[in-house]
Amino acid sequence: MLLKSKNGQWLQLRALRPTDFANLSHYLQHLSPASKSRFGPHAFDEAGVAQHYQDPYHVGYVAIELETGKIVAYAAVVWGYLKSDAARLESYGVAVFRDTDATYAPSVADEWQNQGLGSRLFLFVCAEMKNAGRKRLILWGGVQNTNALALAYYRKLGFCYLGSFEYNGLNDDMILDLR
Ligand SMILES: CC(C)(COP(=O)(O)OP(=O)(O)OC[C@H]1O[C@@H](n2cnc3c(N)ncnc32)[C@H](O)[C@@H]1OP(=O)(O)O)[C@@H](O)C(=O)NCCC(=O)NCCS
């Protein structure tokens, strides 16, 4: 899917391919320390990216700047739920389902943040999830309670707060019903 950004740049949104791994690693390693402290679903070096995507339950989505070929946004998705999240979700009374849940972790390059790109990426991922029969999106490891931009983003997209937990500070679990 092609889209024109607010600053007039053409971007392509699509599923991650194995040929993107070096480009993705470059994107991840060039995130600012602040963004890296918020986003870390897997190792950022090329071998770590390749290893993560050996698991058929792991899929990725990217936004690519057409002019430069650079990745400028990336979402990591797991089909189902993470074992590390399941017990907490169940403690809120939320039963988890391998076949109809999906777990979501988004990121946007620092110079592109707060310009609507994360929301466009979300809409794209959402459509892909619905096509794949997914009924809910769970936040991967929750969201840090101090991450005001991400909290605003998730609330705007309709995610509901479930509860908080302590892991290197306070984190909020949130979930979105896709139906
Ligand atoms: C979180 C992230 C993916 C969001 O993507 P994004 O492209 O920056 O977000 P968007 O611009 O689409 O949406 C942000 C919304 O929050 C709003 N917002 C920003 N700061 C806000 C604040 N302090 N209070 C209230 N709303 C705020 C924006 O106005 C925008 O809403 P709008 O489109 O209605 O104007 C991105 O900022 C990012 O990669 N952050 C670093 C990594 C990260 O935190 N990942 C998530 C880990 S849980």
The ligand as an ORCA input file, in Angstrom:
! r2SCAN-3c Opt
* xyz 0 1
  C       4.539      5.331     19.948
  C       4.723      5.560     18.470
  C       4.756      4.216     17.723
  C       3.514      6.370     17.937
  O       3.682      6.637     16.559
  P       3.572      8.165     16.047
  O       3.706      8.160     14.586
  O       4.550      9.001     16.812
  O       2.092      8.519     16.534
  P       0.949      9.363     15.762
  O       1.550     10.658     15.291
  O       0.293      8.509     14.757
  O      -0.100      9.578     16.957
  C       0.264     10.214     18.159
  C      -0.955     10.909     18.736
  O      -0.720     11.297     20.069
  C      -0.994     12.691     20.213
  N      -0.096     13.194     21.236
  C       1.225     13.352     21.156
  N       1.730     13.751     22.331
  C       0.671     13.840     23.175
  C       0.531     14.189     24.535
  N       1.599     14.523     25.278
  N      -0.700     14.159     25.085
  C      -1.780     13.817     24.347
  N      -1.698     13.459     23.040
  C      -0.487     13.489     22.475
  C      -0.724     13.266     18.848
  O      -1.322     14.499     18.695
  C      -1.266     12.165     17.961
  O      -2.669     12.235     17.823
  P      -3.316     12.951     16.523
  O      -2.908     12.146     15.334
  O      -4.778     12.873     16.814
  O      -2.767     14.314     16.475
  C       6.035      6.357     18.152
  O       5.956      7.629     18.761
  C       7.302      5.667     18.608
  O       7.881      4.884     17.868
  N       7.785      5.946     19.835
  C       9.045      5.338     20.321
  C       8.925      3.832     20.495
  C       7.708      3.486     21.316
  O       7.398      4.137     22.313
  N       7.010      2.407     20.906
  C       5.846      1.912     21.645
  C       6.273      0.990     22.726
  S       4.918      0.472     23.750
*
